[in-house]
Amino acid sequence: MLQETADRLQPLIPPDRLAVICGERYAPLVREQLPRVPAANVLVEPSGRNTAPAIGLALIHLVRRDPEAIMAILPADHLMADSAGFRRALQTAAELASDGYLVTLGVTPDRPHTGYGYIQRADPLSTSNGALAYTVERFLEKPDLTTARRLVQEGTYFWNGGIFVCRLSAMRAEIARQMPELDAVLKELAASLGTTAEAEVLERVWPQAPRVSIDYGVMEHAERVAVVPIDVGWNDVGDWSALHQVLPADAEGNIVAGGDHLSIGSSDTLVYGGTDRLIVTIGVKDLIVVETGDVLLICPRDQAQNVKAVVEQLQSQGRVEFL
């Protein structure tokens, strides 16, 4: 998926204009998987501190190269069935970004979903290619199912896929205005870039960066925000149930993502397991069954997003060996 994220940008953004933010343990793998991206463009976070600090780190590096460049912020775990349509949307977003907007790509929803945030559109914006674009009325956090149904029915809301396009200078100005703690960290880091103190400063000041998402820290209260709708077969594969949209199923709707599965009258069930264990399901429907050796997860498909609650419980109990 990392490779696909880079490939679908071609030829719109050449490899030498791509930067990747990752943790230290992943940097060698990223360089191996993206050999056309210069090794110096793989930027390492000392620790994960959510998306606002990560984007800020990329921003100060990119500003040194081209202060007025336009940046596209792209998660590396998304699927897009229509890459050409996605590139056209990025070009529309870049046009709006050149006018000073912070732009988000809004995914046209095809069903109520409680695992995504939502974006409400407001007034239409004109674009040179006639593509749809709007100012943003508001961002909404992940809703409950009743609210999600209402939002989809209203027809003025998009899923927030976490894809943003902006001028570096515009994003930098919003961080300075809304996130002074992060701004102070970035200023100190920027002053050290290219010097012998760069690594030491990064290790020292990075823990001071607030753990905040770019959505909450900047986008929700930015002064000029626009949304470009996309309908390109987007999926972020954010939980086990999402695999039902991207993997082939058998005649009964069952998906075996790994391992050995024997179904007796089961349907619409996802099974993932190791090669040394047979998983048998009898007469079940709409389940997710995941066996990883030391953990067995069984849940209804519509409860897959609650895996996050399991992670939180295990962390609070100190049972990190199961994470």
ABEGO torsion letter per residue (X at the ends): XAAAAAAAAOAABBAAABBBBBBAAAAAAAAAABAABBAAABBBBABBAEAAAAAAAAAAAAAAABAABBBBBBBAABBBABAAAAAAAAAAAAAAAAAGBBBBBBBBBABBBAABBBBBBBBBBBBAAGBBBBBBABBBBBBBAAAAAAAAAAGABBBBAGBBBBBAAAAAAAAAAABAAAAAAAAAAAAABGBAAAAAAAAAAAAABBBBBAAAAAAAABABBBBBBBBAGBBAGABAAAAAAABBBBAAGBBBAEEBBBBBGBBGBBBBBBAABBBBBBGBBGBBBBBAGABBBBBBAAAAAAAAAAAAAAAAAGBAAAX
